[in-house]
């Protein structure tokens, strides 16, 4: 273990000198665009769907909605950048002219499971009010559209958590067989976004700020407030699409950390200053704003991105989420995923050379690992690490027995300079 540490230190001397040289400042401006037209497009679509449902009810037919789970959004949801000017994705998005009838498929056209394949081989989901299992989802979709309609008209926002508590009233309790939990709301919000062919955040129901960022970077908001990320414990990542107008950064790369505890440890080691980097953490599974910021820093500003996670199935899953996005938000992955990001560590293959303690995988770990192994984007290098992972997992804290500042002074710079990443 000590020999490994000495090797790390020797290999870092030259790179440390190089890293201390002046770092070029990079910036991206996100001009404020009047999004009224886009908001009114969404309002009109919600009203058209509502009118269709009213017509179904008026002729004695229980309402039914269908949507494609993989339908492409009309225009690119990515933040399009030309000459360092980023167009706000929400305001630049325009919906295709689609017949209102195409948003609905009635019960006699669906199969027994309420799903069918479209001509583009995408799954079509049908939510039928007369089917008991679908009733709660149908009601929740309507309530989300109702709230989104109000927020779009008033040009305001609301947290999903606040909406969750709003549902706990007598009217909702009488309507629903079972009250939804927060995860159900998140899932159904994505369903509504698919139905309306927009991004979930366009509906103005937003997640509470979660991720943290630290380093030599400033974020300017629409009201001209400037967030200085170079504070001792980092700052919360703001809502990107509605609030941010400019990002200025002076760093060599971005280091994404799975856990807040390791994020804080690296801040204590003065990692952003010593390695000239930007630290980001999503505190576990990252929210949309964290992923969008990493995407901008990588794809628009051009900074290399390295990811540090536990060498366990869930750590690997988080790393893959940053790199390849999610199936749930597949239509928005171009503005959320970061395919150029690299898995810096901890790799399962490093556990033995580092002398780090490993523990056996749980049944839940094996289920997650099996799920990861079936994904089409898993390459040979990742697959090899997954095979080693079956023998035991290691968390980042296992390196705490090493000398102080081991991560910043030895492990991280050695791996980056030696291109020891996947």
C-alpha positions as CSV (number, residue, x, y, z in Angstrom):
1,X,0.0,0.0,0.0
2,X,2.8,2.4,0.9
3,X,4.7,1.5,-2.3
4,X,1.7,2.3,-4.4
5,X,1.4,5.7,-2.7
6,X,5.1,6.5,-3.3
7,X,4.7,5.6,-7.0
8,X,1.7,7.9,-7.2
9,X,3.7,10.8,-5.7
10,X,6.6,10.4,-8.0
11,X,4.5,10.4,-11.1
12,X,2.7,13.6,-10.0
13,X,5.7,16.0,-9.6
14,X,6.0,17.0,-13.3
15,X,2.2,17.2,-13.8
16,X,1.7,19.4,-10.7
17,X,4.1,22.0,-12.1
18,X,2.3,22.0,-15.4
19,X,-1.1,22.2,-13.8
20,X,-0.1,25.4,-11.8
21,X,0.4,27.3,-15.1
22,X,-2.2,29.8,-16.1
23,X,-5.6,28.4,-16.9
24,X,-7.6,29.9,-19.7
25,X,-11.0,31.3,-18.8
26,X,-13.9,29.9,-20.8
27,X,-17.4,31.1,-20.9
28,X,-20.8,30.5,-22.4
29,X,-23.7,32.9,-22.6
30,X,-27.3,31.8,-22.5
31,X,-29.4,34.8,-23.8
32,X,-32.7,35.4,-22.2
33,X,-35.4,34.6,-24.8
34,X,-39.0,35.4,-24.6
35,X,-40.6,32.0,-24.2
36,X,-44.2,33.2,-24.3
37,X,-44.9,31.6,-27.7
38,X,-43.6,28.2,-26.5
39,X,-45.6,28.4,-23.2
40,X,-48.7,29.2,-25.2
41,X,-48.1,26.2,-27.5
42,X,-48.0,24.0,-24.4
43,X,-51.1,25.6,-23.0
44,X,-53.0,25.1,-26.2
45,X,-52.0,21.4,-26.3
46,X,-53.1,20.8,-22.8
47,X,-56.4,22.5,-23.6
48,X,-56.8,20.4,-26.7
49,X,-56.3,17.2,-24.8
50,X,-58.7,18.3,-22.1
51,X,-61.3,19.1,-24.6
52,X,-60.9,15.7,-26.2
53,X,-61.4,14.0,-22.9
54,X,-64.6,16.1,-22.2
55,X,-66.0,15.0,-25.6
56,X,-65.3,11.4,-24.7
57,X,-67.2,11.8,-21.4
58,X,-70.1,13.7,-23.1
59,X,-70.9,10.8,-25.4
60,X,-70.8,8.3,-22.5
61,X,-67.3,7.0,-23.1
62,X,-64.8,6.7,-20.3
63,X,-61.7,8.6,-21.2
64,X,-58.5,7.1,-22.5
65,X,-55.1,8.6,-23.4
66,X,-52.2,7.1,-25.2
67,X,-48.6,8.3,-25.8
68,X,-45.4,7.0,-27.2
69,X,-42.7,6.1,-24.7
70,X,-39.9,6.8,-27.1
71,X,-41.4,9.6,-29.3
72,X,-38.8,12.0,-30.5
73,X,-39.3,15.6,-29.6
74,X,-39.9,18.0,-32.5
75,X,-36.6,19.9,-32.3
76,X,-33.4,19.2,-30.5
77,X,-33.6,19.6,-26.8
78,X,-29.9,20.1,-26.4
79,X,-28.6,23.6,-25.6
80,X,-27.4,24.5,-29.1
81,X,-24.1,26.4,-28.9
82,X,-22.7,28.5,-31.8
83,X,-19.7,30.7,-31.1
84,X,-20.2,30.3,-27.3
85,X,-23.8,31.4,-27.5
86,X,-26.2,28.9,-26.0
87,X,-29.9,29.0,-26.9
88,X,-32.1,28.1,-24.0
89,X,-33.6,24.7,-24.8
90,X,-37.1,25.4,-23.4
91,X,-37.6,28.5,-25.4
92,X,-36.1,27.2,-28.6
93,X,-38.2,24.1,-28.6
94,X,-41.2,24.0,-31.0
95,X,-43.8,21.3,-31.2
96,X,-44.6,19.5,-34.4
97,X,-48.1,20.1,-35.8
98,X,-49.7,16.9,-34.7
99,X,-53.4,16.1,-35.0
100,X,-55.1,15.9,-31.6
101,X,-56.5,12.6,-32.6
102,X,-53.1,11.1,-32.7
103,X,-52.7,11.6,-29.0
104,X,-55.5,9.2,-28.3
105,X,-56.1,5.5,-28.9
106,X,-59.3,4.0,-27.7
107,X,-59.7,0.7,-25.9
108,X,-60.8,-1.3,-28.9
109,X,-57.5,-0.6,-30.6
110,X,-55.2,-1.7,-27.8
111,X,-53.9,-5.1,-27.0
112,X,-54.6,-6.9,-23.7
113,X,-51.7,-5.2,-21.9
114,X,-52.7,-1.7,-23.1
115,X,-49.5,-1.4,-25.1
116,X,-48.8,-1.6,-28.8
117,X,-46.0,-0.9,-31.3
118,X,-46.1,2.1,-33.5
119,X,-45.0,2.1,-37.1
120,X,-41.6,3.3,-35.9
121,X,-41.4,0.3,-33.5
122,X,-41.8,2.5,-30.5
123,X,-43.9,1.4,-27.5
124,X,-47.3,3.0,-27.2
125,X,-48.7,3.3,-23.7
126,X,-52.4,3.6,-23.2
127,X,-53.9,4.9,-20.0
128,X,-57.6,3.9,-19.8
129,X,-59.8,5.3,-17.0
130,X,-62.1,2.3,-17.0
131,X,-59.2,0.0,-16.3
132,X,-58.8,-0.1,-12.5
133,X,-55.0,-0.3,-12.6
134,X,-54.8,2.8,-14.9
135,X,-57.3,5.0,-13.0
136,X,-54.8,6.4,-10.5
137,X,-52.3,7.2,-13.3
138,X,-55.0,8.8,-15.4
139,X,-56.1,11.1,-12.6
140,X,-52.5,12.0,-11.7
141,X,-51.8,12.9,-15.3
142,X,-54.8,15.2,-15.4
143,X,-53.8,16.9,-12.2
144,X,-50.3,17.4,-13.4
145,X,-51.5,18.9,-16.6
146,X,-53.9,21.2,-14.7
147,X,-51.1,22.4,-12.5
148,X,-48.8,22.8,-15.5
149,X,-51.5,24.8,-17.3
150,X,-51.7,27.3,-14.4
151,X,-47.9,27.6,-14.1
152,X,-47.4,28.1,-17.8
153,X,-50.1,30.8,-17.9
154,X,-48.7,32.7,-15.0
155,X,-45.0,32.0,-16.1
156,X,-44.2,30.7,-12.6
157,X,-42.6,27.5,-11.3
158,X,-43.3,25.0,-8.4
159,X,-41.3,22.3,-6.8
160,X,-42.4,18.7,-7.3
161,X,-42.2,18.3,-3.5
162,X,-44.7,21.1,-3.0
163,X,-47.1,19.6,-5.6
164,X,-46.8,16.3,-3.7
165,X,-48.1,17.9,-0.5
166,X,-50.8,19.7,-2.4
167,X,-52.2,16.4,-3.5
168,X,-52.9,15.5,0.2
169,X,-56.3,17.2,0.3
170,X,-59.8,15.8,0.6
171,X,-60.7,16.2,-3.1
172,X,-57.7,14.2,-4.2
173,X,-58.2,11.5,-1.6
174,X,-61.7,11.0,-2.8
175,X,-60.6,10.7,-6.4
176,X,-57.6,8.4,-6.0
177,X,-57.7,4.7,-4.9
178,X,-54.1,5.2,-3.6
179,X,-52.2,8.3,-2.9
180,X,-49.0,8.6,-5.1
181,X,-45.6,8.8,-3.6
182,X,-42.8,11.2,-4.8
183,X,-41.4,8.6,-7.2
184,X,-44.8,8.0,-8.8
185,X,-45.2,11.8,-9.4
186,X,-41.7,11.9,-11.0
187,X,-42.6,9.0,-13.3
188,X,-46.0,10.3,-14.3
189,X,-44.6,13.8,-14.9
190,X,-42.3,12.2,-17.5
191,X,-45.3,10.4,-19.0
192,X,-47.1,13.8,-19.3
193,X,-44.0,15.3,-21.0
194,X,-44.1,12.4,-23.5
195,X,-47.8,13.0,-24.1
196,X,-47.2,16.7,-24.7
197,X,-43.9,16.1,-26.6
198,X,-41.8,18.4,-24.4
199,X,-39.1,18.1,-21.7
200,X,-40.4,17.5,-18.2
201,X,-38.9,20.7,-16.9
202,X,-40.9,22.7,-19.5
203,X,-44.0,21.9,-17.4
204,X,-42.6,24.1,-14.6
205,X,-42.8,21.4,-11.9
206,X,-39.2,21.3,-10.9
207,X,-37.1,19.2,-8.5
208,X,-35.7,20.8,-5.4
209,X,-32.1,21.9,-5.8
210,X,-29.8,19.0,-4.9
211,X,-26.4,19.0,-6.6
212,X,-23.4,21.0,-5.5
213,X,-20.6,22.6,-7.5
214,X,-17.3,24.2,-6.4
215,X,-14.3,25.7,-8.1
216,X,-13.2,28.8,-10.0
217,X,-16.5,29.4,-11.8
218,X,-19.3,32.0,-11.7
219,X,-22.9,31.5,-12.7
220,X,-25.0,34.5,-13.7
221,X,-28.7,34.4,-13.2
222,X,-31.5,36.1,-15.2
223,X,-31.8,38.8,-12.5
224,X,-28.1,39.6,-12.8
225,X,-27.2,37.9,-9.5
226,X,-23.8,36.1,-9.7
227,X,-23.2,32.8,-7.9
228,X,-19.5,32.4,-7.0
229,X,-18.7,28.7,-6.8
230,X,-15.4,29.3,-5.2
231,X,-16.7,29.1,-1.6
232,X,-15.6,26.7,1.1
233,X,-18.3,24.1,0.9
234,X,-19.6,24.6,-2.7
235,X,-22.9,26.0,-3.9
236,X,-26.2,24.5,-5.0
237,X,-26.6,24.1,-8.7
238,X,-29.5,26.4,-9.8
239,X,-32.3,25.6,-12.2
240,X,-30.4,25.8,-15.6
241,X,-33.0,26.3,-18.3
242,X,-35.0,29.1,-16.6
243,X,-32.5,31.0,-14.5
244,X,-29.0,30.8,-15.9
245,X,-27.8,33.4,-18.5
246,X,-24.0,33.0,-18.3
247,X,-21.4,30.5,-17.0
248,X,-17.7,31.5,-16.7
249,X,-15.1,28.9,-15.7
250,X,-11.4,28.8,-15.2
251,X,-10.3,25.2,-14.9
252,X,-8.6,22.3,-16.7
253,X,-11.3,19.7,-16.1
254,X,-14.4,18.7,-14.3
255,X,-14.4,16.1,-11.5
256,X,-17.8,14.5,-10.8
257,X,-18.0,12.9,-7.4
258,X,-20.8,10.4,-6.5
259,X,-21.0,11.2,-2.8
260,X,-21.3,14.5,-0.9
261,X,-19.0,13.2,1.9
262,X,-16.1,12.7,-0.6
263,X,-17.0,16.0,-2.3
264,X,-16.5,17.7,1.1
265,X,-13.3,15.8,1.8
266,X,-11.8,17.0,-1.5
267,X,-12.8,20.5,-0.7
268,X,-10.9,20.2,2.6
269,X,-7.9,19.0,0.6
270,X,-8.2,22.2,-1.5
271,X,-8.7,20.0,-4.6
272,X,-10.2,22.7,-6.9
273,X,-7.2,25.0,-6.4
274,X,-4.5,22.4,-6.4
275,X,-5.8,20.5,-9.5
276,X,-7.3,23.5,-11.1
277,X,-10.7,21.7,-11.5
278,X,-14.4,22.1,-11.0
279,X,-15.9,19.7,-8.5
280,X,-19.5,18.5,-9.0
281,X,-21.6,16.1,-6.9
282,X,-25.2,15.0,-7.5
283,X,-25.3,13.5,-4.0
284,X,-25.9,10.0,-5.3
285,X,-28.2,9.7,-8.3
286,X,-28.0,13.2,-9.9
287,X,-30.9,15.5,-10.7
288,X,-31.6,17.1,-14.1
289,X,-29.8,20.4,-13.2
290,X,-26.6,18.6,-12.1
291,X,-26.5,16.5,-15.3
292,X,-27.3,19.5,-17.5
293,X,-24.5,21.5,-15.9
294,X,-22.0,18.7,-16.5
295,X,-23.2,18.4,-20.1
296,X,-22.7,22.2,-20.7
297,X,-19.2,22.1,-19.2
298,X,-18.3,19.1,-21.4
299,X,-20.2,19.6,-24.6
300,X,-20.4,23.4,-24.8
301,X,-17.4,24.7,-23.0
302,X,-15.1,21.7,-23.9
303,X,-13.7,20.7,-20.5
304,X,-12.7,17.1,-19.9
305,X,-15.0,15.3,-17.4
306,X,-13.8,12.6,-15.0
307,X,-16.1,10.6,-12.8
308,X,-15.3,9.1,-9.3
309,X,-17.8,6.6,-7.9
310,X,-17.8,3.6,-5.5
311,X,-16.7,0.3,-7.1
312,X,-20.2,-1.2,-6.6
313,X,-23.1,-1.8,-9.0
314,X,-24.9,1.4,-7.9
315,X,-21.8,3.5,-8.3
316,X,-21.3,2.1,-11.8
317,X,-24.9,2.8,-12.6
318,X,-24.5,6.5,-11.5
319,X,-21.4,6.8,-13.7
320,X,-23.3,5.4,-16.7
321,X,-26.2,7.8,-16.0
322,X,-23.9,10.8,-16.4
323,X,-22.3,9.3,-19.5
324,X,-25.2,7.8,-21.4
325,X,-28.3,9.3,-19.9
326,X,-31.5,7.4,-18.9
327,X,-34.1,5.5,-20.7
328,X,-36.9,7.4,-19.0
329,X,-35.6,10.7,-20.4
330,X,-34.3,9.3,-23.6
331,X,-35.7,12.2,-25.6
332,X,-33.7,14.7,-23.5
333,X,-30.4,12.8,-23.3
334,X,-28.7,15.1,-25.8
335,X,-28.9,17.9,-23.2
336,X,-28.3,15.7,-20.2
337,X,-25.9,12.9,-21.1
338,X,-22.1,13.4,-21.3
339,X,-20.7,10.7,-23.6
340,X,-17.2,12.2,-23.5
341,X,-17.0,11.7,-19.7
342,X,-14.5,9.1,-18.4
343,X,-14.8,6.7,-15.5
344,X,-11.7,7.6,-13.5
345,X,-12.3,5.3,-10.5
346,X,-12.6,3.5,-8.3
347,X,-12.3,0.6,-10.7
348,X,-13.0,-2.9,-9.3
349,X,-9.6,-3.9,-10.7
350,X,-7.9,-1.4,-8.5
351,X,-9.1,-2.8,-5.2
352,X,-6.3,-5.4,-4.8
353,X,-3.4,-3.2,-6.0
354,X,-4.5,-0.4,-3.7
355,X,-5.0,-2.8,-0.8
356,X,-8.5,-1.6,-0.3
357,X,-10.9,-3.8,1.6
358,X,-13.7,-5.4,-0.4
359,X,-17.1,-6.8,0.8
360,X,-19.4,-9.3,-0.8
361,X,-22.3,-8.1,-3.1
362,X,-25.8,-8.3,-1.7
363,X,-28.7,-9.7,-3.6
364,X,-29.8,-6.2,-4.6
365,X,-26.3,-5.5,-5.9
366,X,-26.5,-8.6,-8.1
367,X,-29.9,-7.6,-9.5
368,X,-28.5,-4.1,-10.4
369,X,-25.3,-5.6,-11.8
370,X,-27.2,-8.0,-14.1
371,X,-29.4,-5.1,-15.3
372,X,-26.3,-3.1,-16.2
373,X,-24.6,-6.0,-18.0
374,X,-27.5,-6.2,-20.5
375,X,-27.3,-2.6,-21.7
376,X,-26.2,-2.2,-25.3
377,X,-23.6,0.6,-24.7
378,X,-21.5,-1.5,-22.3
379,X,-18.1,-1.8,-23.9
380,X,-15.4,-4.4,-23.4
381,X,-13.5,-2.3,-20.8
382,X,-16.5,-1.7,-18.7
383,X,-17.7,-5.3,-19.1
384,X,-14.3,-6.5,-17.8
385,X,-14.6,-4.4,-14.7
386,X,-18.1,-5.7,-14.1
387,X,-16.8,-9.2,-14.1
388,X,-14.3,-8.3,-11.5
389,X,-17.0,-6.5,-9.5
390,X,-18.8,-9.8,-9.0
391,X,-16.0,-10.9,-6.6
392,X,-16.6,-7.9,-4.2
393,X,-17.3,-4.2,-4.0
394,X,-15.2,-1.3,-2.6
395,X,-16.3,2.2,-1.6
396,X,-14.2,5.4,-1.9
397,X,-13.9,5.6,1.9
398,X,-11.8,2.5,1.8
399,X,-8.9,4.8,0.7
400,X,-9.2,6.8,4.0
401,X,-6.4,4.6,5.5
402,X,-4.0,6.2,3.1
403,X,-2.0,9.3,4.1
404,X,-3.8,12.6,4.3
405,X,-4.5,14.3,1.0
406,X,-3.9,11.0,-0.9
407,X,-6.8,11.6,-3.3
408,X,-5.7,15.1,-4.3
409,X,-2.0,14.8,-4.1
410,X,-1.5,11.3,-5.6
411,X,-4.5,9.2,-6.7
412,X,-6.4,11.7,-8.9
413,X,-3.5,13.4,-10.7
414,X,-1.7,10.2,-11.3
415,X,-4.8,8.5,-12.9
416,X,-5.6,11.6,-15.1
417,X,-2.0,12.2,-16.3
418,X,-1.5,8.4,-16.9
419,X,-4.8,8.2,-18.8
420,X,-5.8,5.4,-16.5
421,X,-9.6,5.8,-17.1
422,X,-12.4,4.1,-19.0
